[in-house]
Amino acid sequence: MFERTRASMGEAAVAQLDAMLKQKVPIGGSLGSIEDFLPLMLFLADDGSRFLTGQTYVIDGGALMMS
């Protein structure tokens, strides 16, 4: 959905969005992709996570840390 929205934006709007993301997301400067989420999903589906309960995992490239 993000890529469709981005494709519909003008060049100036895309440049402004990219600048904002670079400022707000310290690791990588962009929104995450499936490759950023997959390692945690695989861990949670594995027996190694059998003793975990009620956790919140924030995968946001450090954006929360910057808020």
CHARMM internal coordinates of N, CA and C (Angstrom, degrees):
IC EDIT
DIST 1 N 1 CA 1.4316
DIST 1 CA 1 C 1.5295
ANGL 1 N 1 CA 1 C 110.22
DIST 1 C 2 N 1.3317
ANGL 1 CA 1 C 2 N 116.66
DIHE 1 N 1 CA 1 C 2 N -40.42
DIST 2 N 2 CA 1.4650
ANGL 1 C 2 N 2 CA 120.28
DIHE 1 CA 1 C 2 N 2 CA 179.86
DIST 2 CA 2 C 1.5201
ANGL 2 N 2 CA 2 C 110.61
DIHE 1 C 2 N 2 CA 2 C -61.80
DIST 2 C 3 N 1.3194
ANGL 2 CA 2 C 3 N 117.34
DIHE 2 N 2 CA 2 C 3 N -42.74
DIST 3 N 3 CA 1.4603
ANGL 2 C 3 N 3 CA 120.44
DIHE 2 CA 2 C 3 N 3 CA -179.07
DIST 3 CA 3 C 1.5236
ANGL 3 N 3 CA 3 C 111.57
DIHE 2 C 3 N 3 CA 3 C -65.32
DIST 3 C 4 N 1.3357
ANGL 3 CA 3 C 4 N 117.53
DIHE 3 N 3 CA 3 C 4 N -37.88
DIST 4 N 4 CA 1.4732
ANGL 3 C 4 N 4 CA 120.72
DIHE 3 CA 3 C 4 N 4 CA 176.74
DIST 4 CA 4 C 1.5195
ANGL 4 N 4 CA 4 C 110.61
DIHE 3 C 4 N 4 CA 4 C -64.17
DIST 4 C 5 N 1.3209
ANGL 4 CA 4 C 5 N 115.99
DIHE 4 N 4 CA 4 C 5 N -44.74
DIST 5 N 5 CA 1.4630
ANGL 4 C 5 N 5 CA 120.06
DIHE 4 CA 4 C 5 N 5 CA 179.24
DIST 5 CA 5 C 1.5193
ANGL 5 N 5 CA 5 C 110.13
DIHE 4 C 5 N 5 CA 5 C -63.04
DIST 5 C 6 N 1.3159
ANGL 5 CA 5 C 6 N 115.66
DIHE 5 N 5 CA 5 C 6 N -44.71
DIST 6 N 6 CA 1.4626
ANGL 5 C 6 N 6 CA 120.79
DIHE 5 CA 5 C 6 N 6 CA -179.89
DIST 6 CA 6 C 1.5325
ANGL 6 N 6 CA 6 C 111.14
DIHE 5 C 6 N 6 CA 6 C -60.70
DIST 6 C 7 N 1.3260
ANGL 6 CA 6 C 7 N 116.88
DIHE 6 N 6 CA 6 C 7 N -40.64
DIST 7 N 7 CA 1.4618
ANGL 6 C 7 N 7 CA 121.38
DIHE 6 CA 6 C 7 N 7 CA -179.57
DIST 7 CA 7 C 1.5274
ANGL 7 N 7 CA 7 C 111.60
DIHE 6 C 7 N 7 CA 7 C -65.78
DIST 7 C 8 N 1.3279
ANGL 7 CA 7 C 8 N 116.81
DIHE 7 N 7 CA 7 C 8 N -26.17
DIST 8 N 8 CA 1.4654
ANGL 7 C 8 N 8 CA 119.92
DIHE 7 CA 7 C 8 N 8 CA -179.23
DIST 8 CA 8 C 1.5304
ANGL 8 N 8 CA 8 C 112.57
DIHE 7 C 8 N 8 CA 8 C -85.62
DIST 8 C 9 N 1.3235
ANGL 8 CA 8 C 9 N 117.04
DIHE 8 N 8 CA 8 C 9 N -6.46
DIST 9 N 9 CA 1.4634
ANGL 8 C 9 N 9 CA 121.45
DIHE 8 CA 8 C 9 N 9 CA -177.59
DIST 9 CA 9 C 1.5228
ANGL 9 N 9 CA 9 C 110.62
DIHE 8 C 9 N 9 CA 9 C -87.59
DIST 9 C 10 N 1.3186
ANGL 9 CA 9 C 10 N 115.95
DIHE 9 N 9 CA 9 C 10 N 154.26
DIST 10 N 10 CA 1.4594
ANGL 9 C 10 N 10 CA 120.74
DIHE 9 CA 9 C 10 N 10 CA 175.13
DIST 10 CA 10 C 1.5154
ANGL 10 N 10 CA 10 C 110.99
DIHE 9 C 10 N 10 CA 10 C -76.05
DIST 10 C 11 N 1.3313
ANGL 10 CA 10 C 11 N 116.45
DIHE 10 N 10 CA 10 C 11 N 167.60
DIST 11 N 11 CA 1.4634
ANGL 10 C 11 N 11 CA 121.33
DIHE 10 CA 10 C 11 N 11 CA -177.53
DIST 11 CA 11 C 1.5206
ANGL 11 N 11 CA 11 C 112.65
DIHE 10 C 11 N 11 CA 11 C -59.21
DIST 11 C 12 N 1.3215
ANGL 11 CA 11 C 12 N 117.28
DIHE 11 N 11 CA 11 C 12 N -41.31
DIST 12 N 12 CA 1.4682
ANGL 11 C 12 N 12 CA 121.05
DIHE 11 CA 11 C 12 N 12 CA -178.81
DIST 12 CA 12 C 1.5244
ANGL 12 N 12 CA 12 C 110.54
DIHE 11 C 12 N 12 CA 12 C -65.44
DIST 12 C 13 N 1.3363
ANGL 12 CA 12 C 13 N 117.22
DIHE 12 N 12 CA 12 C 13 N -40.94
DIST 13 N 13 CA 1.4619
ANGL 12 C 13 N 13 CA 121.09
DIHE 12 CA 12 C 13 N 13 CA 179.78
DIST 13 CA 13 C 1.5256
ANGL 13 N 13 CA 13 C 110.96
DIHE 12 C 13 N 13 CA 13 C -66.92
DIST 13 C 14 N 1.3379
ANGL 13 CA 13 C 14 N 116.78
DIHE 13 N 13 CA 13 C 14 N -39.86
DIST 14 N 14 CA 1.4659
ANGL 13 C 14 N 14 CA 120.58
DIHE 13 CA 13 C 14 N 14 CA 178.25
DIST 14 CA 14 C 1.5299
ANGL 14 N 14 CA 14 C 110.03
DIHE 13 C 14 N 14 CA 14 C -64.58
DIST 14 C 15 N 1.3243
ANGL 14 CA 14 C 15 N 116.95
DIHE 14 N 14 CA 14 C 15 N -42.42
DIST 15 N 15 CA 1.4628
ANGL 14 C 15 N 15 CA 120.40
DIHE 14 CA 14 C 15 N 15 CA 178.60
DIST 15 CA 15 C 1.5207
ANGL 15 N 15 CA 15 C 110.81
DIHE 14 C 15 N 15 CA 15 C -62.95
DIST 15 C 16 N 1.3161
ANGL 15 CA 15 C 16 N 117.06
DIHE 15 N 15 CA 15 C 16 N -39.56
DIST 16 N 16 CA 1.4672
ANGL 15 C 16 N 16 CA 121.01
DIHE 15 CA 15 C 16 N 16 CA 178.92
DIST 16 CA 16 C 1.5307
ANGL 16 N 16 CA 16 C 110.35
DIHE 15 C 16 N 16 CA 16 C -67.03
DIST 16 C 17 N 1.3220
ANGL 16 CA 16 C 17 N 116.99
DIHE 16 N 16 CA 16 C 17 N -42.27
DIST 17 N 17 CA 1.4643
ANGL 16 C 17 N 17 CA 121.55
DIHE 16 CA 16 C 17 N 17 CA 177.80
DIST 17 CA 17 C 1.5278
ANGL 17 N 17 CA 17 C 110.52
DIHE 16 C 17 N 17 CA 17 C -62.10
DIST 17 C 18 N 1.3318
ANGL 17 CA 17 C 18 N 117.17
DIHE 17 N 17 CA 17 C 18 N -46.16
DIST 18 N 18 CA 1.4655
ANGL 17 C 18 N 18 CA 121.06
DIHE 17 CA 17 C 18 N 18 CA 179.58
DIST 18 CA 18 C 1.5203
ANGL 18 N 18 CA 18 C 111.28
DIHE 17 C 18 N 18 CA 18 C -60.58
DIST 18 C 19 N 1.3245
ANGL 18 CA 18 C 19 N 117.45
DIHE 18 N 18 CA 18 C 19 N -41.11
DIST 19 N 19 CA 1.4595
ANGL 18 C 19 N 19 CA 121.55
DIHE 18 CA 18 C 19 N 19 CA 179.02
DIST 19 CA 19 C 1.5212
ANGL 19 N 19 CA 19 C 110.59
DIHE 18 C 19 N 19 CA 19 C -64.30
DIST 19 C 20 N 1.3176
ANGL 19 CA 19 C 20 N 117.18
DIHE 19 N 19 CA 19 C 20 N -40.73
DIST 20 N 20 CA 1.4593
ANGL 19 C 20 N 20 CA 121.12
DIHE 19 CA 19 C 20 N 20 CA 178.98
DIST 20 CA 20 C 1.5204
ANGL 20 N 20 CA 20 C 111.09
DIHE 19 C 20 N 20 CA 20 C -65.63
DIST 20 C 21 N 1.3401
ANGL 20 CA 20 C 21 N 116.93
DIHE 20 N 20 CA 20 C 21 N -43.64
DIST 21 N 21 CA 1.4647
ANGL 20 C 21 N 21 CA 120.29
DIHE 20 CA 20 C 21 N 21 CA 179.56
DIST 21 CA 21 C 1.5276
ANGL 21 N 21 CA 21 C 111.21
DIHE 20 C 21 N 21 CA 21 C -63.88
DIST 21 C 22 N 1.3256
ANGL 21 CA 21 C 22 N 117.41
DIHE 21 N 21 CA 21 C 22 N -40.24
DIST 22 N 22 CA 1.4639
ANGL 21 C 22 N 22 CA 120.46
DIHE 21 CA 21 C 22 N 22 CA 178.31
DIST 22 CA 22 C 1.5233
ANGL 22 N 22 CA 22 C 111.28
DIHE 21 C 22 N 22 CA 22 C -62.20
DIST 22 C 23 N 1.3112
ANGL 22 CA 22 C 23 N 116.33
DIHE 22 N 22 CA 22 C 23 N -31.49
DIST 23 N 23 CA 1.4648
ANGL 22 C 23 N 23 CA 120.95
DIHE 22 CA 22 C 23 N 23 CA 179.42
DIST 23 CA 23 C 1.5327
ANGL 23 N 23 CA 23 C 111.06
DIHE 22 C 23 N 23 CA 23 C -79.30
DIST 23 C 24 N 1.3192
ANGL 23 CA 23 C 24 N 118.21
DIHE 23 N 23 CA 23 C 24 N -37.35
DIST 24 N 24 CA 1.4614
ANGL 23 C 24 N 24 CA 122.59
DIHE 23 CA 23 C 24 N 24 CA -172.62
DIST 24 CA 24 C 1.5252
ANGL 24 N 24 CA 24 C 114.46
DIHE 23 C 24 N 24 CA 24 C -90.64
DIST 24 C 25 N 1.3418
ANGL 24 CA 24 C 25 N 117.75
DIHE 24 N 24 CA 24 C 25 N -22.25
DIST 25 N 25 CA 1.4696
ANGL 24 C 25 N 25 CA 121.26
DIHE 24 CA 24 C 25 N 25 CA -176.24
DIST 25 CA 25 C 1.5234
ANGL 25 N 25 CA 25 C 108.33
DIHE 24 C 25 N 25 CA 25 C -118.06
DIST 25 C 26 N 1.3518
ANGL 25 CA 25 C 26 N 117.25
DIHE 25 N 25 CA 25 C 26 N 94.35
DIST 26 N 26 CA 1.4602
ANGL 25 C 26 N 26 CA 120.14
DIHE 25 CA 25 C 26 N 26 CA -173.81
DIST 26 CA 26 C 1.5347
ANGL 26 N 26 CA 26 C 115.40
DIHE 25 C 26 N 26 CA 26 C -62.74
DIST 26 C 27 N 1.3252
ANGL 26 CA 26 C 27 N 117.68
DIHE 26 N 26 CA 26 C 27 N -31.02
DIST 27 N 27 CA 1.4653
ANGL 26 C 27 N 27 CA 119.98
DIHE 26 CA 26 C 27 N 27 CA -179.85
DIST 27 CA 27 C 1.5222
ANGL 27 N 27 CA 27 C 108.19
DIHE 26 C 27 N 27 CA 27 C -97.21
DIST 27 C 28 N 1.3028
ANGL 27 CA 27 C 28 N 117.22
DIHE 27 N 27 CA 27 C 28 N 101.79
DIST 28 N 28 CA 1.4574
ANGL 27 C 28 N 28 CA 121.73
DIHE 27 CA 27 C 28 N 28 CA 176.23
DIST 28 CA 28 C 1.5158
ANGL 28 N 28 CA 28 C 115.46
DIHE 27 C 28 N 28 CA 28 C 93.97
DIST 28 C 29 N 1.3228
ANGL 28 CA 28 C 29 N 118.19
DIHE 28 N 28 CA 28 C 29 N -24.58
DIST 29 N 29 CA 1.4523
ANGL 28 C 29 N 29 CA 120.81
DIHE 28 CA 28 C 29 N 29 CA 177.10
DIST 29 CA 29 C 1.5123
ANGL 29 N 29 CA 29 C 115.63
DIHE 28 C 29 N 29 CA 29 C 65.16
DIST 29 C 30 N 1.3340
ANGL 29 CA 29 C 30 N 117.23
DIHE 29 N 29 CA 29 C 30 N 25.69
DIST 30 N 30 CA 1.4661
ANGL 29 C 30 N 30 CA 120.10
DIHE 29 CA 29 C 30 N 30 CA 178.82
DIST 30 CA 30 C 1.5213
ANGL 30 N 30 CA 30 C 108.75
DIHE 29 C 30 N 30 CA 30 C -154.26
DIST 30 C 31 N 1.3306
ANGL 30 CA 30 C 31 N 115.30
DIHE 30 N 30 CA 30 C 31 N 172.69
DIST 31 N 31 CA 1.4589
ANGL 30 C 31 N 31 CA 119.17
DIHE 30 CA 30 C 31 N 31 CA 175.60
DIST 31 CA 31 C 1.5209
ANGL 31 N 31 CA 31 C 109.09
DIHE 30 C 31 N 31 CA 31 C -69.39
DIST 31 C 32 N 1.3098
ANGL 31 CA 31 C 32 N 116.18
DIHE 31 N 31 CA 31 C 32 N 152.44
DIST 32 N 32 CA 1.4548
ANGL 31 C 32 N 32 CA 120.51
DIHE 31 CA 31 C 32 N 32 CA -179.78
DIST 32 CA 32 C 1.5141
ANGL 32 N 32 CA 32 C 112.69
DIHE 31 C 32 N 32 CA 32 C -72.67
DIST 32 C 33 N 1.3095
ANGL 32 CA 32 C 33 N 114.45
DIHE 32 N 32 CA 32 C 33 N 163.27
DIST 33 N 33 CA 1.4638
ANGL 32 C 33 N 33 CA 121.20
DIHE 32 CA 32 C 33 N 33 CA 176.11
DIST 33 CA 33 C 1.5301
ANGL 33 N 33 CA 33 C 107.90
DIHE 32 C 33 N 33 CA 33 C -116.85
DIST 33 C 34 N 1.2968
ANGL 33 CA 33 C 34 N 116.45
DIHE 33 N 33 CA 33 C 34 N 176.92
DIST 34 N 34 CA 1.4628
ANGL 33 C 34 N 34 CA 120.64
DIHE 33 CA 33 C 34 N 34 CA -179.71
DIST 34 CA 34 C 1.5322
ANGL 34 N 34 CA 34 C 110.95
DIHE 33 C 34 N 34 CA 34 C -58.54
DIST 34 C 35 N 1.3257
ANGL 34 CA 34 C 35 N 116.66
DIHE 34 N 34 CA 34 C 35 N -31.75
DIST 35 N 35 CA 1.4682
ANGL 34 C 35 N 35 CA 119.88
DIHE 34 CA 34 C 35 N 35 CA 179.13
DIST 35 CA 35 C 1.5283
ANGL 35 N 35 CA 35 C 111.82
DIHE 34 C 35 N 35 CA 35 C -64.40
DIST 35 C 36 N 1.3264
ANGL 35 CA 35 C 36 N 117.04
DIHE 35 N 35 CA 35 C 36 N -24.28
DIST 36 N 36 CA 1.4600
ANGL 35 C 36 N 36 CA 120.42
DIHE 35 CA 35 C 36 N 36 CA 177.98
DIST 36 CA 36 C 1.5208
ANGL 36 N 36 CA 36 C 111.93
DIHE 35 C 36 N 36 CA 36 C -78.50
DIST 36 C 37 N 1.3157
ANGL 36 CA 36 C 37 N 117.91
DIHE 36 N 36 CA 36 C 37 N -25.79
DIST 37 N 37 CA 1.4602
ANGL 36 C 37 N 37 CA 122.66
DIHE 36 CA 36 C 37 N 37 CA -177.47
DIST 37 CA 37 C 1.5258
ANGL 37 N 37 CA 37 C 112.81
DIHE 36 C 37 N 37 CA 37 C -96.17
DIST 37 C 38 N 1.3132
ANGL 37 CA 37 C 38 N 116.60
DIHE 37 N 37 CA 37 C 38 N -27.38
DIST 38 N 38 CA 1.4607
ANGL 37 C 38 N 38 CA 121.34
DIHE 37 CA 37 C 38 N 38 CA -173.14
DIST 38 CA 38 C 1.5250
ANGL 38 N 38 CA 38 C 114.42
DIHE 37 C 38 N 38 CA 38 C -57.13
DIST 38 C 39 N 1.3381
ANGL 38 CA 38 C 39 N 121.17
DIHE 38 N 38 CA 38 C 39 N -43.86
DIST 39 N 39 CA 1.4637
ANGL 38 C 39 N 39 CA 119.02
DIHE 38 CA 38 C 39 N 39 CA -179.18
DIST 39 CA 39 C 1.5372
ANGL 39 N 39 CA 39 C 113.28
DIHE 38 C 39 N 39 CA 39 C -57.79
DIST 39 C 40 N 1.3166
ANGL 39 CA 39 C 40 N 117.66
DIHE 39 N 39 CA 39 C 40 N -40.85
DIST 40 N 40 CA 1.4656
ANGL 39 C 40 N 40 CA 119.84
DIHE 39 CA 39 C 40 N 40 CA 178.50
DIST 40 CA 40 C 1.5222
ANGL 40 N 40 CA 40 C 110.53
DIHE 39 C 40 N 40 CA 40 C -68.87
DIST 40 C 41 N 1.3180
ANGL 40 CA 40 C 41 N 117.31
DIHE 40 N 40 CA 40 C 41 N -41.05
DIST 41 N 41 CA 1.4662
ANGL 40 C 41 N 41 CA 119.94
DIHE 40 CA 40 C 41 N 41 CA 179.41
DIST 41 CA 41 C 1.5266
ANGL 41 N 41 CA 41 C 110.91
DIHE 40 C 41 N 41 CA 41 C -61.58
DIST 41 C 42 N 1.3257
ANGL 41 CA 41 C 42 N 116.45
DIHE 41 N 41 CA 41 C 42 N -41.43
DIST 42 N 42 CA 1.4655
ANGL 41 C 42 N 42 CA 120.15
DIHE 41 CA 41 C 42 N 42 CA 178.35
DIST 42 CA 42 C 1.5219
ANGL 42 N 42 CA 42 C 110.94
DIHE 41 C 42 N 42 CA 42 C -65.25
DIST 42 C 43 N 1.3247
ANGL 42 CA 42 C 43 N 116.94
DIHE 42 N 42 CA 42 C 43 N -41.18
DIST 43 N 43 CA 1.4666
ANGL 42 C 43 N 43 CA 120.52
DIHE 42 CA 42 C 43 N 43 CA 177.67
DIST 43 CA 43 C 1.5215
ANGL 43 N 43 CA 43 C 110.78
DIHE 42 C 43 N 43 CA 43 C -62.11
DIST 43 C 44 N 1.3251
ANGL 43 CA 43 C 44 N 117.40
DIHE 43 N 43 CA 43 C 44 N -45.87
DIST 44 N 44 CA 1.4633
ANGL 43 C 44 N 44 CA 120.48
DIHE 43 CA 43 C 44 N 44 CA -178.20
DIST 44 CA 44 C 1.5216
ANGL 44 N 44 CA 44 C 112.35
DIHE 43 C 44 N 44 CA 44 C -65.74
DIST 44 C 45 N 1.3259
ANGL 44 CA 44 C 45 N 116.92
DIHE 44 N 44 CA 44 C 45 N -28.15
DIST 45 N 45 CA 1.4674
ANGL 44 C 45 N 45 CA 121.15
DIHE 44 CA 44 C 45 N 45 CA 178.70
DIST 45 CA 45 C 1.5221
ANGL 45 N 45 CA 45 C 112.00
DIHE 44 C 45 N 45 CA 45 C -82.33
DIST 45 C 46 N 1.3228
ANGL 45 CA 45 C 46 N 117.48
DIHE 45 N 45 CA 45 C 46 N -10.26
DIST 46 N 46 CA 1.4563
ANGL 45 C 46 N 46 CA 123.03
DIHE 45 CA 45 C 46 N 46 CA -176.24
DIST 46 CA 46 C 1.5367
ANGL 46 N 46 CA 46 C 110.36
DIHE 45 C 46 N 46 CA 46 C -93.28
DIST 46 C 47 N 1.3145
ANGL 46 CA 46 C 47 N 115.58
DIHE 46 N 46 CA 46 C 47 N 163.11
DIST 47 N 47 CA 1.4626
ANGL 46 C 47 N 47 CA 120.83
DIHE 46 CA 46 C 47 N 47 CA 177.66
DIST 47 CA 47 C 1.5254
ANGL 47 N 47 CA 47 C 113.03
DIHE 46 C 47 N 47 CA 47 C -63.02
DIST 47 C 48 N 1.3297
ANGL 47 CA 47 C 48 N 117.81
DIHE 47 N 47 CA 47 C 48 N -21.53
DIST 48 N 48 CA 1.4604
ANGL 47 C 48 N 48 CA 121.17
DIHE 47 CA 47 C 48 N 48 CA -179.61
DIST 48 CA 48 C 1.5227
ANGL 48 N 48 CA 48 C 113.37
DIHE 47 C 48 N 48 CA 48 C -61.86
DIST 48 C 49 N 1.3295
ANGL 48 CA 48 C 49 N 116.80
DIHE 48 N 48 CA 48 C 49 N -17.86
DIST 49 N 49 CA 1.4633
ANGL 48 C 49 N 49 CA 119.87
DIHE 48 CA 48 C 49 N 49 CA -179.29
DIST 49 CA 49 C 1.5317
ANGL 49 N 49 CA 49 C 112.06
DIHE 48 C 49 N 49 CA 49 C -102.30
DIST 49 C 50 N 1.3073
ANGL 49 CA 49 C 50 N 117.61
DIHE 49 N 49 CA 49 C 50 N 11.68
DIST 50 N 50 CA 1.4637
ANGL 49 C 50 N 50 CA 121.53
DIHE 49 CA 49 C 50 N 50 CA -172.45
DIST 50 CA 50 C 1.5281
ANGL 50 N 50 CA 50 C 113.74
DIHE 49 C 50 N 50 CA 50 C -61.81
DIST 50 C 51 N 1.3267
ANGL 50 CA 50 C 51 N 118.58
DIHE 50 N 50 CA 50 C 51 N -21.31
DIST 51 N 51 CA 1.4606
ANGL 50 C 51 N 51 CA 120.95
DIHE 50 CA 50 C 51 N 51 CA -175.80
DIST 51 CA 51 C 1.5291
ANGL 51 N 51 CA 51 C 112.10
DIHE 50 C 51 N 51 CA 51 C -102.62
DIST 51 C 52 N 1.3268
ANGL 51 CA 51 C 52 N 117.20
DIHE 51 N 51 CA 51 C 52 N 5.78
DIST 52 N 52 CA 1.4628
ANGL 51 C 52 N 52 CA 121.37
DIHE 51 CA 51 C 52 N 52 CA 179.62
DIST 52 CA 52 C 1.5237
ANGL 52 N 52 CA 52 C 110.34
DIHE 51 C 52 N 52 CA 52 C -87.08
DIST 52 C 53 N 1.3156
ANGL 52 CA 52 C 53 N 115.67
DIHE 52 N 52 CA 52 C 53 N 141.74
DIST 53 N 53 CA 1.4601
ANGL 52 C 53 N 53 CA 120.61
DIHE 52 CA 52 C 53 N 53 CA 176.22
DIST 53 CA 53 C 1.5240
ANGL 53 N 53 CA 53 C 109.91
DIHE 52 C 53 N 53 CA 53 C -142.41
DIST 53 C 54 N 1.3097
ANGL 53 CA 53 C 54 N 116.98
DIHE 53 N 53 CA 53 C 54 N 140.61
DIST 54 N 54 CA 1.4491
ANGL 53 C 54 N 54 CA 123.13
DIHE 53 CA 53 C 54 N 54 CA 170.15
DIST 54 CA 54 C 1.5146
ANGL 54 N 54 CA 54 C 117.01
DIHE 53 C 54 N 54 CA 54 C 52.77
DIST 54 C 55 N 1.2988
ANGL 54 CA 54 C 55 N 118.15
DIHE 54 N 54 CA 54 C 55 N 41.66
DIST 55 N 55 CA 1.4616
ANGL 54 C 55 N 55 CA 120.91
DIHE 54 CA 54 C 55 N 55 CA -178.97
DIST 55 CA 55 C 1.5286
ANGL 55 N 55 CA 55 C 111.14
DIHE 54 C 55 N 55 CA 55 C -98.03
DIST 55 C 56 N 1.3123
ANGL 55 CA 55 C 56 N 115.22
DIHE 55 N 55 CA 55 C 56 N 154.52
DIST 56 N 56 CA 1.4542
ANGL 55 C 56 N 56 CA 121.65
DIHE 55 CA 55 C 56 N 56 CA 172.64
DIST 56 CA 56 C 1.5173
ANGL 56 N 56 CA 56 C 107.52
DIHE 55 C 56 N 56 CA 56 C -116.03
DIST 56 C 57 N 1.3143
ANGL 56 CA 56 C 57 N 116.75
DIHE 56 N 56 CA 56 C 57 N 123.56
DIST 57 N 57 CA 1.4538
ANGL 56 C 57 N 57 CA 121.99
DIHE 56 CA 56 C 57 N 57 CA 179.65
DIST 57 CA 57 C 1.5245
ANGL 57 N 57 CA 57 C 108.40
DIHE 56 C 57 N 57 CA 57 C -110.78
DIST 57 C 58 N 1.2849
ANGL 57 CA 57 C 58 N 116.06
DIHE 57 N 57 CA 57 C 58 N 119.09
DIST 58 N 58 CA 1.4637
ANGL 57 C 58 N 58 CA 120.77
DIHE 57 CA 57 C 58 N 58 CA -179.10
DIST 58 CA 58 C 1.5259
ANGL 58 N 58 CA 58 C 108.23
DIHE 57 C 58 N 58 CA 58 C -99.67
DIST 58 C 59 N 1.3132
ANGL 58 CA 58 C 59 N 116.03
DIHE 58 N 58 CA 58 C 59 N 114.54
DIST 59 N 59 CA 1.4561
ANGL 58 C 59 N 59 CA 122.34
DIHE 58 CA 58 C 59 N 59 CA 178.53
DIST 59 CA 59 C 1.5267
ANGL 59 N 59 CA 59 C 106.22
DIHE 58 C 59 N 59 CA 59 C -115.54
DIST 59 C 60 N 1.3299
ANGL 59 CA 59 C 60 N 115.34
DIHE 59 N 59 CA 59 C 60 N 86.44
DIST 60 N 60 CA 1.4528
ANGL 59 C 60 N 60 CA 118.79
DIHE 59 CA 59 C 60 N 60 CA -172.74
DIST 60 CA 60 C 1.5407
ANGL 60 N 60 CA 60 C 113.01
DIHE 59 C 60 N 60 CA 60 C -137.55
DIST 60 C 61 N 1.3126
ANGL 60 CA 60 C 61 N 116.51
DIHE 60 N 60 CA 60 C 61 N 17.97
DIST 61 N 61 CA 1.4637
ANGL 60 C 61 N 61 CA 119.97
DIHE 60 CA 60 C 61 N 61 CA 177.84
DIST 61 CA 61 C 1.5170
ANGL 61 N 61 CA 61 C 114.51
DIHE 60 C 61 N 61 CA 61 C 65.00
DIST 61 C 62 N 1.3264
ANGL 61 CA 61 C 62 N 116.84
DIHE 61 N 61 CA 61 C 62 N 19.89
DIST 62 N 62 CA 1.4562
ANGL 61 C 62 N 62 CA 121.12
DIHE 61 CA 61 C 62 N 62 CA 179.13
DIST 62 CA 62 C 1.5178
ANGL 62 N 62 CA 62 C 114.06
DIHE 61 C 62 N 62 CA 62 C 90.40
DIST 62 C 63 N 1.3376
ANGL 62 CA 62 C 63 N 118.26
DIHE 62 N 62 CA 62 C 63 N 5.57
DIST 63 N 63 CA 1.4631
ANGL 62 C 63 N 63 CA 121.19
DIHE 62 CA 62 C 63 N 63 CA -177.58
DIST 63 CA 63 C 1.5238
ANGL 63 N 63 CA 63 C 111.52
DIHE 62 C 63 N 63 CA 63 C -61.61
DIST 63 C 64 N 1.3161
ANGL 63 CA 63 C 64 N 118.29
DIHE 63 N 63 CA 63 C 64 N -40.55
DIST 64 N 64 CA 1.4590
ANGL 63 C 64 N 64 CA 121.19
DIHE 63 CA 63 C 64 N 64 CA 179.89
DIST 64 CA 64 C 1.5185
ANGL 64 N 64 CA 64 C 111.21
DIHE 63 C 64 N 64 CA 64 C -62.42
DIST 64 C 65 N 1.3033
ANGL 64 CA 64 C 65 N 116.05
DIHE 64 N 64 CA 64 C 65 N -37.72
DIST 65 N 65 CA 1.4487
ANGL 64 C 65 N 65 CA 122.55
DIHE 64 CA 64 C 65 N 65 CA 179.39
DIST 65 CA 65 C 1.5313
ANGL 65 N 65 CA 65 C 111.31
DIHE 64 C 65 N 65 CA 65 C -62.08
DIST 65 C 66 N 1.3209
ANGL 65 CA 65 C 66 N 116.38
DIHE 65 N 65 CA 65 C 66 N -28.64
DIST 66 N 66 CA 1.4626
ANGL 65 C 66 N 66 CA 121.69
DIHE 65 CA 65 C 66 N 66 CA -176.77
DIST 66 CA 66 C 1.5231
ANGL 66 N 66 CA 66 C 112.51
DIHE 65 C 66 N 66 CA 66 C -86.92
DIST 66 C 67 N 1.3329
ANGL 66 CA 66 C 67 N 117.80
DIHE 66 N 66 CA 66 C 67 N -13.70
DIST 67 N 67 CA 1.4695
ANGL 66 C 67 N 67 CA 120.76
DIHE 66 CA 66 C 67 N 67 CA -175.97
DIST 67 CA 67 C 1.5027
ANGL 67 N 67 CA 67 C 112.90
DIHE 66 C 67 N 67 CA 67 C -66.27
END
COOR INIT
IC SEED 1 N 1 CA 1 C
IC BUILD
